[in-house]
């Protein structure tokens, strides 16, 4: 894969952007999957997700860069990823707290955000010892989400197309990380497995409750 294309894919599907994409798709592109809030008010959901999963973690990383605790926002060194991931975990947790309001938000939205927070937390813990691919975790989580929705949602909701597209994108993003020498194959596959496994595990647990 050309380095330019790999860089673009890595940037466009950065782990901090994937949550906003997923919430947009669930809220606006999959009819009937989410009932609350009503369509005109769903901008609030996207606002919360964008603020707490992208804006605040990015600002936090910028502050760490300014303080000299990290060398760059790309954070190629494993040890420098710990603090940004810890800050992201706290920010994702705040978003999960805000979205877990059954009277205002559909339960799926809260469950999604909780799963994302746990994924970031596990990525942080693993990163203390090993450089697992956060891109892989994000794309794996997206793959698992659409897989769950495919087996549980109305077949006319169009989930299959999103599932197929995500499979292709997950492969492309994983290849991009390898092309940039950001990770080994094991780290990419481990990230994908963690993302998919976490979503499927949480989904199964919620079903059995």
Z-matrix of the N, CA and C atoms (Angstrom, degrees):
N
C 1 1.457
C 2 1.530 1 109.52
N 3 1.349 2 118.03 1 133.42
C 4 1.474 3 120.38 2 177.47
C 5 1.523 4 111.38 3 -59.33
N 6 1.315 5 115.39 4 143.45
C 7 1.462 6 119.59 5 -176.07
C 8 1.529 7 111.67 6 -61.89
N 9 1.337 8 117.66 7 -36.60
C 10 1.468 9 120.19 8 179.88
C 11 1.523 10 110.89 9 -62.45
N 12 1.339 11 116.62 10 -46.49
C 13 1.465 12 120.48 11 179.27
C 14 1.522 13 110.44 12 -63.49
N 15 1.325 14 117.03 13 -40.45
C 16 1.467 15 121.02 14 178.69
C 17 1.522 16 110.90 15 -61.99
N 18 1.331 17 116.61 16 -39.70
C 19 1.464 18 120.74 17 179.09
C 20 1.516 19 111.44 18 -66.27
N 21 1.335 20 116.04 19 -42.05
C 22 1.472 21 120.39 20 179.13
C 23 1.520 22 110.99 21 -63.76
N 24 1.328 23 116.94 22 -46.10
C 25 1.466 24 120.51 23 179.35
C 26 1.526 25 111.18 24 -61.70
N 27 1.320 26 116.33 25 -41.29
C 28 1.466 27 119.98 26 179.96
C 29 1.520 28 111.46 27 -65.03
N 30 1.330 29 116.97 28 -34.97
C 31 1.464 30 120.79 29 -179.25
C 32 1.529 31 111.24 30 -76.99
N 33 1.330 32 116.37 31 -46.31
C 34 1.477 33 120.29 32 -177.04
C 35 1.519 34 111.64 33 -65.72
N 36 1.331 35 116.46 34 -35.58
C 37 1.465 36 120.39 35 -179.43
C 38 1.528 37 110.96 36 -109.53
N 39 1.331 38 113.84 37 40.55
C 40 1.465 39 119.83 38 174.54
C 41 1.525 40 109.14 39 -61.97
N 42 1.336 41 118.29 40 143.53
C 43 1.473 42 120.84 41 -177.99
C 44 1.524 43 114.53 42 -54.94
N 45 1.334 44 117.63 43 -26.95
C 46 1.461 45 119.56 44 179.61
C 47 1.531 46 112.53 45 -81.12
N 48 1.314 47 117.56 46 -12.89
C 49 1.466 48 121.17 47 178.05
C 50 1.523 49 112.64 48 -96.71
N 51 1.327 50 116.76 49 -27.62
C 52 1.466 51 120.84 50 -177.01
C 53 1.533 52 112.98 51 -56.23
N 54 1.348 53 120.20 52 -41.80
C 55 1.469 54 118.89 53 177.96
C 56 1.527 55 113.54 54 -56.52
N 57 1.317 56 117.83 55 -41.87
C 58 1.463 57 120.58 56 179.74
C 59 1.528 58 110.81 57 -63.98
N 60 1.328 59 116.73 58 -40.67
C 61 1.463 60 119.89 59 176.71
C 62 1.520 61 110.99 60 -60.02
N 63 1.339 62 116.25 61 -46.45
C 64 1.460 63 120.55 62 -176.11
C 65 1.525 64 111.85 63 -65.51
N 66 1.314 65 116.86 64 -42.60
C 67 1.466 66 119.15 65 179.32
C 68 1.528 67 111.16 66 -67.46
N 69 1.320 68 117.26 67 -35.86
C 70 1.469 69 119.78 68 176.31
C 71 1.529 70 110.63 69 -62.50
N 72 1.318 71 116.14 70 -45.78
C 73 1.468 72 119.94 71 -178.97
C 74 1.524 73 110.69 72 -63.27
N 75 1.318 74 117.07 73 -46.28
C 76 1.464 75 120.82 74 -178.42
C 77 1.533 76 111.11 75 -64.80
N 78 1.325 77 116.90 76 -39.01
C 79 1.470 78 120.34 77 -176.35
C 80 1.521 79 113.53 78 -79.64
N 81 1.339 80 116.89 79 -31.93
C 82 1.463 81 119.07 80 -170.61
C 83 1.525 82 115.65 81 -121.05
N 84 1.329 83 117.98 82 -19.30
C 85 1.456 84 119.72 83 -173.57
C 86 1.525 85 114.39 84 -111.71
N 87 1.328 86 117.97 85 -5.63
C 88 1.457 87 121.23 86 -178.90
C 89 1.530 88 108.92 87 -123.52
N 90 1.329 89 117.73 88 89.20
C 91 1.466 90 121.35 89 -176.02
C 92 1.528 91 112.75 90 -57.64
N 93 1.321 92 116.39 91 132.58
C 94 1.455 93 121.53 92 174.44
C 95 1.512 94 115.47 93 86.66
N 96 1.335 95 117.87 94 -10.72
C 97 1.460 96 119.70 95 -178.75
C 98 1.528 97 110.67 96 -73.09
N 99 1.335 98 116.51 97 -39.46
C 100 1.459 99 122.33 98 177.83
C 101 1.525 100 109.27 99 -115.00
N 102 1.341 101 116.78 100 131.56
C 103 1.462 102 121.33 101 -178.95
C 104 1.528 103 112.07 102 -105.31
N 105 1.331 104 116.58 103 -32.88
C 106 1.460 105 121.21 104 -179.76
C 107 1.519 106 109.79 105 -126.99
N 108 1.337 107 116.30 106 136.40
C 109 1.469 108 129.24 107 -1.07
C 110 1.525 109 111.31 108 -76.09
N 111 1.325 110 116.19 109 170.46
C 112 1.450 111 120.71 110 178.08
C 113 1.529 112 109.61 111 -65.46
N 114 1.316 113 115.40 112 159.37
C 115 1.463 114 121.27 113 -173.32
C 116 1.530 115 114.33 114 -50.01
N 117 1.339 116 120.14 115 -45.17
C 118 1.475 117 119.06 116 -178.24
C 119 1.527 118 114.13 117 -64.28
N 120 1.341 119 117.55 118 -19.24
C 121 1.467 120 120.61 119 -175.83
C 122 1.530 121 113.24 120 -103.17
N 123 1.314 122 117.21 121 4.22
C 124 1.464 123 118.90 122 -175.11
C 125 1.519 124 113.39 123 -75.44
N 126 1.318 125 117.15 124 -10.62
C 127 1.467 126 119.79 125 174.30
C 128 1.524 127 110.48 126 -59.94
N 129 1.339 128 116.31 127 -28.63
C 130 1.460 129 120.49 128 179.29
C 131 1.526 130 110.57 129 -64.10
N 132 1.326 131 115.91 130 -41.04
C 133 1.466 132 120.54 131 178.49
C 134 1.525 133 109.77 132 -61.53
N 135 1.326 134 116.09 133 -48.41
C 136 1.459 135 119.84 134 -179.42
C 137 1.525 136 111.29 135 -63.99
N 138 1.333 137 116.47 136 -35.59
C 139 1.457 138 119.70 137 178.20
C 140 1.512 139 111.93 138 -63.21
N 141 1.335 140 116.43 139 -44.85
C 142 1.470 141 121.07 140 178.60
C 143 1.525 142 110.39 141 -62.52
N 144 1.331 143 116.24 142 -45.80
C 145 1.461 144 120.43 143 -177.80
C 146 1.522 145 110.75 144 -64.40
N 147 1.321 146 117.66 145 -47.04
C 148 1.463 147 120.82 146 -178.62
C 149 1.528 148 111.09 147 -62.94
N 150 1.336 149 116.71 148 -40.88
C 151 1.460 150 120.53 149 -178.64
C 152 1.521 151 111.98 150 -65.81
N 153 1.338 152 116.53 151 -48.68
C 154 1.461 153 120.32 152 -171.55
C 155 1.531 154 114.07 153 -88.11
N 156 1.323 155 118.38 154 -18.82
C 157 1.468 156 119.32 155 -178.94
C 158 1.518 157 113.21 156 -107.14
N 159 1.328 158 117.44 157 -11.26
C 160 1.462 159 119.24 158 178.53
C 161 1.528 160 112.74 159 -128.76
N 162 1.328 161 116.77 160 -57.36
C 163 1.466 162 119.93 161 -173.52
C 164 1.525 163 111.48 162 -62.60
N 165 1.338 164 117.43 163 -55.69
C 166 1.462 165 119.95 164 -176.67
C 167 1.532 166 112.99 165 -65.27
N 168 1.360 167 119.52 166 -45.53
C 169 1.468 168 117.78 167 176.47
C 170 1.528 169 113.07 168 -61.51
N 171 1.348 170 116.93 169 -35.25
C 172 1.462 171 119.57 170 178.46
C 173 1.525 172 110.66 171 -67.44
N 174 1.329 173 116.27 172 -42.73
C 175 1.467 174 119.58 173 176.45
C 176 1.524 175 110.97 174 -62.28
N 177 1.333 176 116.00 175 -39.76
C 178 1.460 177 120.05 176 178.00
C 179 1.523 178 111.79 177 -61.27
N 180 1.326 179 116.36 178 -42.77
C 181 1.466 180 120.04 179 178.03
C 182 1.522 181 110.55 180 -65.85
N 183 1.338 182 115.97 181 -37.23
C 184 1.455 183 119.61 182 176.85
C 185 1.515 184 112.17 183 -61.92
N 186 1.316 185 116.56 184 -39.11
C 187 1.464 186 120.81 185 177.73
C 188 1.523 187 110.91 186 -66.94
N 189 1.328 188 117.04 187 -38.77
C 190 1.463 189 120.21 188 177.30
C 191 1.527 190 110.68 189 -65.06
N 192 1.339 191 115.56 190 -37.48
C 193 1.463 192 119.94 191 176.99
C 194 1.527 193 110.47 192 -64.64
N 195 1.328 194 115.92 193 -43.74
C 196 1.466 195 120.83 194 179.37
C 197 1.527 196 111.32 195 -63.18
N 198 1.337 197 115.63 196 -35.26
C 199 1.467 198 120.30 197 -179.77
C 200 1.526 199 112.72 198 -80.14
N 201 1.320 200 116.44 199 -6.16
C 202 1.453 201 120.35 200 178.46
C 203 1.511 202 114.74 201 82.46
N 204 1.334 203 117.63 202 13.17
C 205 1.468 204 120.98 203 -179.34
C 206 1.522 205 112.09 204 -82.38
N 207 1.336 206 116.91 205 -19.12
C 208 1.459 207 121.85 206 173.44
C 209 1.525 208 107.78 207 -132.44
N 210 1.353 209 115.46 208 154.80
C 211 1.462 210 119.87 209 -176.68
C 212 1.524 211 112.80 210 -86.40
N 213 1.340 212 116.70 211 -31.11
C 214 1.460 213 121.29 212 -179.27
C 215 1.518 214 108.94 213 -157.63
N 216 1.330 215 115.89 214 164.36
C 217 1.456 216 119.78 215 179.21
C 218 1.521 217 111.83 216 -71.66
N 219 1.330 218 117.80 217 -16.75
C 220 1.470 219 120.79 218 177.07
C 221 1.524 220 111.48 219 -75.70
N 222 1.318 221 116.92 220 -24.74
C 223 1.469 222 123.75 221 176.96
C 224 1.526 223 112.94 222 47.78
N 225 1.337 224 116.72 223 63.51
C 226 1.462 225 119.24 224 -178.87
C 227 1.532 226 113.85 225 -67.92
N 228 1.339 227 116.42 226 -23.75
C 229 1.459 228 119.96 227 -178.99
C 230 1.530 229 110.42 228 -88.89
N 231 1.343 230 115.63 229 132.55
C 232 1.457 231 120.99 230 -176.28
C 233 1.520 232 112.76 231 -55.85
N 234 1.333 233 117.32 232 -45.16
C 235 1.463 234 120.61 233 -174.26
C 236 1.523 235 112.56 234 -64.33
N 237 1.318 236 117.20 235 -26.24
C 238 1.458 237 120.03 236 -179.20
C 239 1.525 238 112.78 237 -80.02
N 240 1.320 239 117.33 238 -6.96
C 241 1.459 240 120.17 239 -178.28
C 242 1.530 241 112.65 240 -86.11
N 243 1.302 242 117.48 241 -13.29
C 244 1.461 243 120.58 242 -173.55
C 245 1.526 244 112.34 243 -63.04
N 246 1.341 245 117.00 244 -54.30
C 247 1.465 246 119.19 245 -177.71
C 248 1.530 247 112.85 246 -62.66
N 249 1.331 248 119.89 247 -46.02
C 250 1.466 249 119.07 248 176.80
C 251 1.524 250 112.98 249 -59.02
N 252 1.325 251 117.41 250 -39.44
C 253 1.463 252 120.14 251 178.99
C 254 1.520 253 111.60 252 -68.08
N 255 1.334 254 116.50 253 -36.36
C 256 1.460 255 119.78 254 178.43
C 257 1.534 256 110.50 255 -66.35
N 258 1.322 257 116.97 256 -42.76
C 259 1.458 258 120.65 257 176.42
C 260 1.526 259 111.10 258 -63.50
N 261 1.325 260 116.28 259 -40.56
C 262 1.465 261 120.19 260 178.14
C 263 1.518 262 111.24 261 -63.74
N 264 1.338 263 117.00 262 -38.07
C 265 1.462 264 120.32 263 178.14
C 266 1.524 265 111.08 264 -60.08
N 267 1.319 266 116.55 265 -44.29
C 268 1.466 267 120.92 266 179.48
C 269 1.523 268 110.69 267 -64.21
N 270 1.323 269 116.99 268 -41.69
C 271 1.458 270 121.02 269 -178.97
C 272 1.526 271 111.30 270 -68.30
N 273 1.325 272 117.06 271 -42.75
C 274 1.470 273 121.02 272 176.51
C 275 1.524 274 109.86 273 -62.65
N 276 1.331 275 116.66 274 -38.38
C 277 1.456 276 120.14 275 178.78
C 278 1.515 277 111.99 276 -63.08
N 279 1.340 278 117.38 277 -39.26
C 280 1.459 279 121.10 278 177.24
C 281 1.528 280 110.81 279 -63.00
N 282 1.341 281 116.55 280 -39.91
C 283 1.465 282 120.17 281 177.52
C 284 1.525 283 110.86 282 -64.68
N 285 1.334 284 116.67 283 -40.86
C 286 1.468 285 120.12 284 178.82
C 287 1.519 286 110.64 285 -62.74
N 288 1.320 287 116.85 286 -39.56
C 289 1.469 288 121.50 287 178.24
C 290 1.525 289 110.67 288 -62.16
N 291 1.319 290 117.08 289 -42.94
C 292 1.463 291 120.82 290 -178.21
C 293 1.528 292 112.27 291 -69.49
N 294 1.326 293 117.03 292 -34.07
C 295 1.467 294 120.36 293 -175.49
C 296 1.523 295 113.65 294 -87.00
N 297 1.318 296 117.33 295 -11.46
C 298 1.468 297 119.62 296 179.26
C 299 1.531 298 110.04 297 -88.85
N 300 1.329 299 114.54 298 64.46
C 301 1.455 300 123.40 299 177.37
C 302 1.526 301 107.46 300 -126.63
N 303 1.347 302 117.66 301 90.95
C 304 1.468 303 120.74 302 -173.44
C 305 1.521 304 114.29 303 -55.81
N 306 1.326 305 117.64 304 -28.86
C 307 1.456 306 119.43 305 -178.70
C 308 1.527 307 112.28 306 -75.48
N 309 1.325 308 116.93 307 -18.69
C 310 1.470 309 120.99 308 -178.40
C 311 1.525 310 112.89 309 -112.18
N 312 1.329 311 116.31 310 -38.14
C 313 1.459 312 120.54 311 -173.11
C 314 1.526 313 110.69 312 -121.20
N 315 1.308 314 115.85 313 142.01
C 316 1.455 315 121.25 314 175.04
C 317 1.537 316 109.52 315 -57.69
N 318 1.324 317 116.49 316 142.32
C 319 1.467 318 120.45 317 -176.82
C 320 1.524 319 112.06 318 -57.36
N 321 1.333 320 117.03 319 -33.19
C 322 1.454 321 120.40 320 -179.28
C 323 1.531 322 111.66 321 -57.80
N 324 1.316 323 117.28 322 -38.25
C 325 1.460 324 120.99 323 -177.96
C 326 1.526 325 111.41 324 -64.65
N 327 1.324 326 116.10 325 -43.82
C 328 1.461 327 120.07 326 177.20
C 329 1.512 328 112.30 327 -65.42
N 330 1.343 329 116.58 328 -40.77
C 331 1.466 330 120.59 329 179.45
C 332 1.533 331 110.67 330 -64.51
N 333 1.330 332 116.26 331 -41.06
C 334 1.464 333 120.14 332 178.34
C 335 1.521 334 111.00 333 -59.07
N 336 1.332 335 115.31 334 -47.55
C 337 1.463 336 119.28 335 -176.50
C 338 1.522 337 111.21 336 -67.87
N 339 1.326 338 116.76 337 -37.53
C 340 1.465 339 120.43 338 177.46
C 341 1.522 340 110.13 339 -63.04
N 342 1.332 341 116.59 340 -43.53
C 343 1.461 342 120.57 341 178.42
C 344 1.519 343 112.00 342 -61.84
N 345 1.323 344 116.11 343 -39.46
C 346 1.467 345 119.99 344 178.66
C 347 1.520 346 111.25 345 -66.04
N 348 1.325 347 116.26 346 -39.28
C 349 1.456 348 119.63 347 178.14
C 350 1.529 349 110.95 348 -63.22
N 351 1.328 350 116.73 349 -43.20
C 352 1.464 351 120.42 350 178.78
C 353 1.526 352 110.47 351 -64.56
N 354 1.341 353 116.68 352 -37.67
C 355 1.461 354 120.62 353 178.83
C 356 1.523 355 110.93 354 -62.45
N 357 1.324 356 116.84 355 -42.95
C 358 1.471 357 120.24 356 178.85
C 359 1.526 358 110.26 357 -66.64
N 360 1.333 359 116.57 358 -40.23
C 361 1.459 360 120.47 359 178.95
C 362 1.529 361 111.01 360 -61.72
N 363 1.332 362 117.17 361 -45.69
C 364 1.466 363 120.49 362 179.38
C 365 1.525 364 111.00 363 -65.64
N 366 1.323 365 116.22 364 -36.95
C 367 1.464 366 119.51 365 176.77
C 368 1.525 367 110.39 366 -62.45
N 369 1.331 368 115.74 367 -40.83
C 370 1.466 369 120.60 368 176.83
C 371 1.528 370 110.84 369 -60.59
N 372 1.322 371 117.13 370 -47.90
C 373 1.462 372 121.24 371 -177.56
C 374 1.527 373 110.51 372 -62.25
N 375 1.329 374 116.50 373 -45.89
C 376 1.464 375 120.34 374 -178.84
C 377 1.525 376 110.80 375 -65.54
N 378 1.336 377 115.84 376 -37.91
C 379 1.464 378 120.67 377 -177.36
C 380 1.525 379 111.94 378 -64.26
N 381 1.307 380 118.54 379 -21.59
C 382 1.460 381 120.72 380 176.23
C 383 1.523 382 111.88 381 -61.67
N 384 1.351 383 115.87 382 -23.72
C 385 1.455 384 120.28 383 -178.45
C 386 1.534 385 113.28 384 -120.70
N 387 1.342 386 116.42 385 -24.08
C 388 1.466 387 119.31 386 -170.81
C 389 1.513 388 109.36 387 -152.68
N 390 1.310 389 118.07 388 143.29
C 391 1.464 390 122.54 389 -174.57
C 392 1.534 391 111.26 390 -87.98
N 393 1.322 392 115.98 391 73.73
C 394 1.460 393 120.55 392 177.48
C 395 1.531 394 109.05 393 -69.22
N 396 1.308 395 117.04 394 151.53
C 397 1.464 396 121.41 395 -177.61
C 398 1.527 397 111.28 396 -79.39
N 399 1.336 398 116.76 397 112.84
C 400 1.460 399 120.74 398 176.28
C 401 1.526 400 110.61 399 -67.87
N 402 1.343 401 116.68 400 -33.34
C 403 1.467 402 119.69 401 174.95
C 404 1.526 403 109.88 402 -61.02
N 405 1.340 404 115.24 403 -41.29
C 406 1.460 405 119.30 404 178.92
C 407 1.514 406 111.90 405 -64.34
N 408 1.332 407 116.94 406 -39.97
C 409 1.471 408 120.54 407 178.27
C 410 1.526 409 110.27 408 -62.25
N 411 1.339 410 116.45 409 -44.63
C 412 1.456 411 119.90 410 -179.09
C 413 1.517 412 112.71 411 -63.61
N 414 1.327 413 116.95 412 -46.66
C 415 1.468 414 120.13 413 -179.85
C 416 1.521 415 111.13 414 -69.99
N 417 1.323 416 117.71 415 -34.07
C 418 1.460 417 120.53 416 175.95
C 419 1.514 418 111.63 417 -64.86
N 420 1.349 419 116.04 418 -40.73
C 421 1.458 420 119.81 419 176.66
C 422 1.512 421 111.79 420 -62.24
N 423 1.338 422 116.86 421 -41.22
C 424 1.467 423 120.75 422 177.97
C 425 1.522 424 110.52 423 -63.11
N 426 1.322 425 116.00 424 -42.01
C 427 1.465 426 120.86 425 179.24
C 428 1.529 427 111.02 426 -62.88
N 429 1.320 428 115.75 427 -43.87
C 430 1.462 429 119.60 428 178.76
C 431 1.514 430 112.19 429 -64.79
N 432 1.340 431 117.06 430 -39.52
C 433 1.461 432 120.71 431 179.68
C 434 1.519 433 111.32 432 -61.70
N 435 1.317 434 117.03 433 -49.11
C 436 1.462 435 119.26 434 -179.08
C 437 1.518 436 111.73 435 -68.18
N 438 1.346 437 116.15 436 -29.77
C 439 1.458 438 119.03 437 174.68
C 440 1.521 439 111.53 438 -63.92
N 441 1.334 440 116.68 439 -44.61
C 442 1.463 441 120.74 440 177.68
C 443 1.526 442 111.40 441 -63.77
N 444 1.327 443 115.96 442 -44.34
C 445 1.463 444 119.45 443 -179.26
C 446 1.528 445 110.86 444 -64.74
N 447 1.317 446 116.51 445 -33.87
C 448 1.469 447 119.54 446 -178.99
C 449 1.521 448 111.99 447 -63.90
N 450 1.339 449 116.42 448 -38.79
C 451 1.462 450 119.01 449 -177.66
C 452 1.525 451 112.62 450 -84.82
N 453 1.353 452 117.21 451 -10.03
C 454 1.458 453 118.90 452 -176.29
C 455 1.525 454 114.24 453 -119.04
N 456 1.331 455 117.81 454 -18.65
C 457 1.465 456 120.45 455 -174.92
C 458 1.518 457 111.37 456 -92.55
N 459 1.315 458 115.47 457 168.79
C 460 1.453 459 123.27 458 174.23
C 461 1.523 460 108.35 459 -58.99
N 462 1.350 461 118.57 460 128.02
C 463 1.467 462 120.13 461 -178.02
C 464 1.525 463 113.59 462 -59.67
N 465 1.322 464 116.43 463 -21.60
C 466 1.456 465 119.27 464 -179.86
C 467 1.526 466 112.46 465 -83.81
N 468 1.304 467 117.22 466 -1.05
C 469 1.461 468 120.50 467 -179.12
C 470 1.527 469 112.22 468 -72.64
N 471 1.328 470 116.79 469 -12.70
C 472 1.460 471 120.15 470 177.60
C 473 1.511 472 114.78 471 82.73
N 474 1.328 473 117.69 472 20.05
C 475 1.465 474 120.31 473 -177.44
C 476 1.528 475 111.70 474 -66.38
N 477 1.330 476 116.87 475 -32.55
C 478 1.463 477 120.32 476 -176.95
C 479 1.525 478 111.69 477 -56.45
N 480 1.326 479 116.28 478 -42.52
C 481 1.461 480 119.51 479 -178.20
C 482 1.524 481 111.15 480 -65.00
N 483 1.320 482 116.29 481 -38.44
C 484 1.463 483 119.29 482 177.48
C 485 1.526 484 110.82 483 -68.14
N 486 1.340 485 116.52 484 -35.17
C 487 1.460 486 120.86 485 178.63
C 488 1.529 487 110.12 486 -65.12
N 489 1.324 488 116.47 487 -45.75
C 490 1.471 489 120.64 488 179.81
C 491 1.532 490 110.35 489 -64.21
N 492 1.336 491 116.45 490 -45.55
C 493 1.466 492 120.46 491 179.97
C 494 1.524 493 111.41 492 -61.23
N 495 1.334 494 116.33 493 -39.02
C 496 1.465 495 120.27 494 -179.48
C 497 1.522 496 111.22 495 -68.81
N 498 1.325 497 117.70 496 -35.71
C 499 1.471 498 120.98 497 175.72
C 500 1.527 499 110.19 498 -59.38
N 501 1.327 500 115.50 499 -45.44
C 502 1.467 501 120.49 500 -179.88
C 503 1.527 502 110.58 501 -65.33
N 504 1.332 503 115.91 502 -44.75
C 505 1.460 504 120.15 503 -178.87
C 506 1.526 505 111.71 504 -66.21
N 507 1.324 506 116.42 505 -37.84
C 508 1.469 507 119.36 506 178.94
C 509 1.524 508 110.22 507 -61.35
N 510 1.325 509 116.22 508 -42.19
C 511 1.460 510 119.75 509 176.92
C 512 1.516 511 111.92 510 -64.40
N 513 1.346 512 116.42 511 -40.90
C 514 1.466 513 120.82 512 -178.96
C 515 1.528 514 111.04 513 -66.69
N 516 1.326 515 116.96 514 -43.59
C 517 1.465 516 120.43 515 -179.54
C 518 1.531 517 110.33 516 -66.78
N 519 1.315 518 116.45 517 -41.57
C 520 1.461 519 119.07 518 176.91
C 521 1.523 520 111.61 519 -60.54
N 522 1.334 521 116.40 520 -42.85
C 523 1.465 522 120.62 521 177.61
C 524 1.526 523 111.08 522 -63.63
N 525 1.339 524 115.31 523 -36.59
C 526 1.469 525 119.75 524 179.11
C 527 1.522 526 111.01 525 -63.56
N 528 1.318 527 116.78 526 -41.86
C 529 1.476 528 119.32 527 -179.95
C 530 1.532 529 111.05 528 -65.28
N 531 1.326 530 115.86 529 -34.73
C 532 1.464 531 119.43 530 177.26
C 533 1.521 532 110.63 531 -71.12
N 534 1.332 533 116.73 532 -39.53
C 535 1.458 534 120.58 533 -179.48
C 536 1.519 535 111.76 534 -63.99
N 537 1.331 536 116.21 535 -31.38
C 538 1.466 537 120.96 536 179.20
C 539 1.520 538 112.44 537 -86.48
N 540 1.346 539 116.31 538 0.86
C 541 1.474 540 121.58 539 -177.38
C 542 1.528 541 111.89 540 58.04
N 543 1.325 542 115.50 541 30.39
C 544 1.464 543 120.33 542 179.10
C 545 1.522 544 111.24 543 -81.30
N 546 1.333 545 116.42 544 -25.40
C 547 1.466 546 121.51 545 -177.14
C 548 1.512 547 110.33 546 -149.66
N 549 1.317 548 115.22 547 163.63
C 550 1.456 549 121.35 548 170.07
C 551 1.526 550 108.62 549 -88.95
N 552 1.321 551 116.13 550 168.50
C 553 1.469 552 120.20 551 177.79
C 554 1.530 553 110.43 552 -59.82
N 555 1.316 554 116.55 553 -40.29
C 556 1.463 555 120.12 554 -179.45
C 557 1.518 556 111.14 555 -61.86
N 558 1.317 557 117.43 556 -39.98
C 559 1.463 558 120.99 557 -179.30
C 560 1.528 559 111.71 558 -68.26
N 561 1.329 560 116.35 559 -37.32
C 562 1.467 561 120.28 560 178.06
C 563 1.519 562 110.50 561 -68.43
N 564 1.339 563 116.76 562 -47.42
C 565 1.457 564 119.95 563 -179.82
C 566 1.529 565 111.71 564 -64.80
N 567 1.324 566 116.18 565 -36.79
C 568 1.466 567 119.60 566 178.04
C 569 1.520 568 110.69 567 -64.52
N 570 1.331 569 117.33 568 -39.98
C 571 1.458 570 120.87 569 177.28
C 572 1.516 571 111.62 570 -62.69
N 573 1.318 572 116.40 571 -45.95
C 574 1.474 573 120.37 572 178.15
C 575 1.524 574 110.56 573 -60.95
N 576 1.329 575 116.34 574 -45.00
C 577 1.465 576 120.43 575 -178.91
C 578 1.524 577 111.13 576 -63.32
N 579 1.336 578 116.86 577 -40.59
C 580 1.462 579 120.06 578 179.18
C 581 1.527 580 110.21 579 -63.46
N 582 1.331 581 117.54 580 -45.91
C 583 1.458 582 120.74 581 -179.49
C 584 1.512 583 112.66 582 -62.08
N 585 1.320 584 116.29 583 -49.81
C 586 1.474 585 120.34 584 -179.77
C 587 1.520 586 110.54 585 -64.49
N 588 1.331 587 116.74 586 -47.51
C 589 1.461 588 120.33 587 -176.86
C 590 1.510 589 112.92 588 -62.77
N 591 1.325 590 117.03 589 -39.77
C 592 1.463 591 120.45 590 -179.72
C 593 1.524 592 110.89 591 -64.54
N 594 1.326 593 117.23 592 -46.16
C 595 1.464 594 120.55 593 -179.25
C 596 1.525 595 111.15 594 -64.45
N 597 1.320 596 116.71 595 -45.49
C 598 1.462 597 119.55 596 179.84
C 599 1.525 598 110.82 597 -65.08
N 600 1.330 599 116.85 598 -38.61
C 601 1.460 600 120.15 599 178.48
C 602 1.514 601 112.03 600 -64.80
N 603 1.331 602 116.90 601 -45.39
C 604 1.464 603 120.34 602 178.63
C 605 1.521 604 110.88 603 -65.37
N 606 1.324 605 116.39 604 -40.70
C 607 1.459 606 120.59 605 179.30
C 608 1.516 607 111.94 606 -62.15
N 609 1.324 608 116.08 607 -43.46
C 610 1.459 609 120.46 608 177.97
C 611 1.514 610 111.15 609 -65.25
N 612 1.334 611 116.65 610 -41.01
C 613 1.463 612 120.24 611 179.34
C 614 1.501 613 112.41 612 -63.16
N 615 1.338 614 117.68 613 -40.38
C 616 1.455 615 121.39 614 179.37
C 617 1.519 616 110.88 615 -68.27
N 618 1.335 617 116.04 616 -34.82
C 619 1.463 618 119.79 617 179.32
C 620 1.519 619 111.70 618 -67.40
N 621 1.351 620 115.77 619 -35.55
C 622 1.456 621 119.97 620 -176.58
C 623 1.530 622 113.06 621 -82.13
N 624 1.336 623 117.75 622 -8.24
C 625 1.460 624 119.83 623 -178.95
C 626 1.519 625 111.92 624 -67.11
